[in-house]
Amino acid sequence: MTDSLLTNTVFSLRLRAQQSSKPLATRLRTFLAPYLWAGAGDGEPDLCVDLHAADEFLPEWRVRCITPMTIRETYAVGFTLKVLRGALDDDTQLAWDAQTGVGYRYSVSRREVAFYGDEATAFIHLIELVRYFGLLVEQAKGTAILHSSAVLDEKTGGVIAIAGIKGAGKTTTMLELVLGQGLRYFSGDKLLLDVVDGRLRARGWPDYPHIGLGSLRQHPALIERLGSQADAALDPARADSDKILLTPEAFAGAVGRSPVGSGWLERIVLPEVAVDRALSTRALRGEDIDDLLRDPRIFEWPHTFITSTWHGMPPADRAMERRVAAPVAAALATLPWISMPGRAALAHA
């Protein structure tokens, strides 16, 4: 059995794997890198996950799973996750997805999950368990979760957040900065913000890329590097607004992994690619920034996500608010925020 502790200094995961589950464990660790890294064994982890083969989820456990529950529903193929729930006589909780052959046997109070599944069908269940519970723990500990792509400027060492609501153009802008201007990919969809030593720290978070064809079509070389996974981008019948899933491994191979898991936030840009005019930039003033910090739409609130709370493991039982912690809000207010409406390639802000 392998046993490892992974952490980003706020959220920590104890991951154990039986011999038969080592390929799944390896894929999970690769998916989480560099955002979670090997840590020391001291202290109690926020989540313990023991990986087992799917056929070890006993038939007598399966028959106890009778209450249907949707733990994630989305239009992304393969990411709608439904289970039947049940419990053992000792109050150990059970969940079973017959379609994928994934089982959960877990203790709510101890936050320990025995996870049963094979690499071919269980990966989505596993990453959603880890990353959405991790986000809930982060929120409970005061982290602000910005709905943002991000790039790393290796010249300054600073992280540039590309934030906004769905459809704002975060991925389009991120790809232009990485492929067109030589910055490094840092994070795809979320940025975790907290204050460390008086500075605003930005940490990336793993995601499973879901990218619009219009964004891909602006970068023919990227389509070529992605190979068959990006065939839809070559189909003229497919609309630019259509999105496709890319495996994390393929995306990392084409765009590159972030060289680091955390850095200091340098500035926030707010693209609006739906605005049908030439690109313009405007530095936001204090009142505009304050309004954004009070607007919950560009931040994410895991306590409202069923994918983060369905199992009931603490802090799922804790009341939380849609409010950025005061130290983070104060630090964000001191940084440049740049509004960038328009469709042209992003100029250096």
Steps between C-alpha positions, in 0.01 A plus 500: 500500500618853425436780749563868431400840635431774247454863600500861384551625860124559547331180378661162561413158359613162630499264202540127540483244219494125488722336239213468252421872531849639447428611139199701618703651785780595262257669262342691788836624630595611148167681466549681832858610426645756550212636709530230767841365586652247738484620858620389840297243690429726799147616582156373409414514128179662382407191298618139491434295186580128477485365146370147435407298193137530390422133563588541869181701557300212641162389362348530848602867503351561156156371600490752784539787253141591412466881525578678170709814504658717232837623620581693186291593198654673199491501122867388486498138383589256776483754783139447606542272801211313664509251785275294722563563868470279805658422836629211707373417848794684658405819307780463248370671187481338158454622144497296180505598132408186307568664164869564571554232764604757760430451870554715807516373859574786736493643849350848515657599832848368422497623138634166383386361164561150370463555126434203271557532128721420205708749307299467179170612654567649844729795429226764469333393825836509679617840381161657572506361854847639567488833326150605609550396860837673491330821388252474787783464750676798343189717533452396861858605575456848350625449146329701225434294188516719193329377182811554297757365263853613577844531348846538648736777391839336550678837460333642809395177670150642530166334430248674274138406565257497206166521675136532410164333472438204270553598137711805576796363305727375775631199307529695174708764675712246686585315179597825327735590784658154510518420129529853364700688760716238664358504852461171685175319568421514873138396559203422281178588679554591864747702703529463878585824678622552855729739684844375605759728662293802403489410130227352285590143412346336193480123476385305197247219506470197272225480242389286208520736199169578330586742221297684237569423136525871428790529744677202345451624144705809575802272550544252212831375640326409825235304309778312325676419828177374653452254214177302485367652822452830314349358180175684571681832451562401136132427434338808340158375609595548866432845644768707671284492813517119522732370770702181509670313781874446481673252725725673754795304366442615140449863602816499713694348213383772261504807724738398778452453870546782743857492632378591848186457706493843661627854454423860587202658326612790284180626335152402391374543144133478409444403134167549325545335162127518425531878459507546123763769464874543496675415822533780752641507850397700803647496847219472752468753780447428866119506490492268199729255678289515816190420294673196350608376840137514613377327183488125568501405131876510442568298814394142568328378815550126552258486792225544238629215277338160553821348360686645799246411768302190394683265737447721806864487613607807701512784418191419289299541821629852561309818416699722263431823316567629151752749623869549429700496824596851609881453476471364146257774392731768640799355317305467173398865521867606485576318173441618141166388352480548125179483298564372146187501281541408135616223273858575402798313644585612848761774516736518792307657783 
